[in-house]
Amino acid sequence: MALTDLCRYPVVQAPMAGGASGPALAAAVSEAGGLGFLAAGYKTADGMYQEIKQMRGLTNQPFGVNLFMPQDPHTDPAALEVYRHQLAGEASWYETPLGDADTGGDDNYEAKLAILREDPVPVVSFTFGCPERPVFDAFAKAGTYTIVTVTTPQEAQAAQWAGADAVCVQGIEAGGHQGTYRDDPQVGGAGIGLLTLIGLVRETVQLPIVAAGGLMRGAQIAAVLAAGADAAQLGTAFLACPESGANVLHKQALTNPLFVRTELTRAFSGRPARGLVNRFMREHGPYAPAAYPQVHQLTAGLRKAAAEAGDPQGMALWAGQGHRLARELPAGRLVEVLAAELDDAAAELTQKLQNLKNMRSAS
């Protein structure tokens, strides 16, 4: 199976954990000719299975399921305790207790793998690391196409060695969590822009590339395809769709003039993630430790309480750098619009190249 066999258009809907990427959104994308994705991150194994069942009831087109790799639970307990004390004021303000930071970091990974091996889906992708070869061998035997999220050429090479079918190349522009294999506090907000990263990965591995990071228009899809990608993955672009399960405050914030920029922060989860800059991020981002998923668990109640209070200043408003280009279109219609924009951009580029060729011939 080739990546291009999975969808009519080179448009992949990013798996956005936390409720945005449910069956309604993923099915609408797949039905329209893109590749819809369910986000299994933060869900129980049974919760993932129930969403897969719903998905199959909505479409018979290919779709994917994204898994979070288990995380190293070791972190600096003193730094985590300091951050807990810093968040005490937030707990008082929202009148909710801080969460338990010691509930484990495997995200029910093995149980989810077992379900997906026993009842295969067309595509499975991985974030926050790369499985060992036996995992890929088992999925290959089941006929499941596998994709690994990478943020460097070295990570892409590791995915190729392990047996992945493709890589999702995530540029620094991407919204939500950076899918790095290892969260290095020394690196901070460093990262590679998408176009540069596509070129580096293309020179390093022979795997198909799904490009992700700040993509919102068909012309941008054309650009990454021209740079060497085989498909484009869009998350923030689908966040504003009516089928998206994102909180309405989150959807509105994407184009709200109050939120003018994005930054990478550890404030909400302990891992670098790009979101709209709000009060919580400004006040706590500089002090948040590298402790995922402990910080995510610690702040879970605060984020929920902020949403219930109608306060976007306390929510994790994940968004890519292109968030101001968000369009409130039904997901299926958005896929069609992106495909039409891609065709227009390809035709325009072809014409420009022909004009250049004619100019050279005439000189």
Disulfide bonds with the S-S distance in Angstrom:
none
